[in-house]
Amino acid sequence: MNTLQTRALALLARDGLLLMSDPALPSIVALVAGAPVRGSWWGHPQGRTIYTLANRLIDHPDVLLLKLVAGKDTFVHRSLWSTRAYATRAGVVEIAALLPWPAA
């Protein structure tokens, strides 16, 4: 496991959620690039590293990738999963099952 993956997993364990890319919230792109990236991260000099890290997180047994926060790709740490959330690997998303508080 490389340093970036270790840092990303530590952030996920601490915060529970980590976006792929966002100008204000913690994200994989900002972690790798050192700051949020304006526009598409694909053209960033660290684009290949960002892509590799994202795929390593997707393959990690403690991480799910969902369209969650503002419909964006969101990495979710196992600590926020519930029993019903296991269905997300099969494509069923129950957002209420992931929330640590009662859904409104």
FENMOKA-V35183 format. One record per residue. N is the residue number from 0. OMEGA is omega as a letter, one per 40 degrees, with the letter a starting at -180 (none if undefined). D_LAST is the distance of its C-alpha to the last C-alpha in Angstrom with 1 decimal. Layout:
# FENMOKA-V35183
n->[N/N]
omega->[OMEGA/OMEGA]
d_last->[D_LAST/D_LAST]
This chain:
# FENMOKA-V35183
n->[0/1/2/3/4/5/6/7/8/9/10/11/12/13/14/15/16/17/18/19/20/21/22/23/24/25/26/27/28/29/30/31/32/33/34/35/36/37/38/39/40/41/42/43/44/45/46/47/48/49/50/51/52/53/54/55/56/57/58/59/60/61/62/63/64/65/66/67/68/69/70/71/72/73/74/75/76/77/78/79/80/81/82/83/84/85/86/87/88/89/90/91/92/93/94/95/96/97/98/99/100/101/102/103]
omega->[a/a/i/i/i/i/i/i/i/i/i/i/a/a/a/a/i/a/i/a/i/a/a/a/i/a/i/a/a/i/a/a/a/i/i/a/i/a/a/i/a/a/a/i/i/a/a/i/i/a/a/i/i/i/i/i/i/a/a/a/i/a/i/i/a/i/a/a/a/i/a/i/a/i/a/i/a/a/i/a/i/i/a/a/i/i/a/i/i/i/i/a/i/a/a/a/a/a/i/i/i/i/a/none]
d_last->[39.2/39.8/38.7/36.1/34.4/34.6/33.1/30.2/29.5/29.7/27.1/24.8/25.4/24.7/21.7/20.2/20.0/22.9/23.1/26.3/26.9/25.4/27.2/25.1/23.0/25.0/26.5/29.3/31.2/31.3/32.2/35.2/36.3/35.9/33.8/31.4/33.5/33.7/33.7/34.0/34.6/36.8/39.7/39.3/42.2/39.8/38.2/39.7/38.6/35.0/35.2/36.8/34.3/31.4/33.2/33.9/30.3/29.4/32.0/31.0/29.7/27.0/25.5/23.4/23.4/20.4/19.5/16.3/16.3/17.0/18.5/21.1/22.8/21.1/22.8/20.6/22.3/22.6/21.1/17.6/18.4/17.6/20.0/18.1/18.3/22.0/21.9/21.2/24.9/25.6/23.4/20.3/17.2/14.0/11.9/9.2/12.4/13.4/10.6/12.1/9.0/6.4/3.8/0.0]
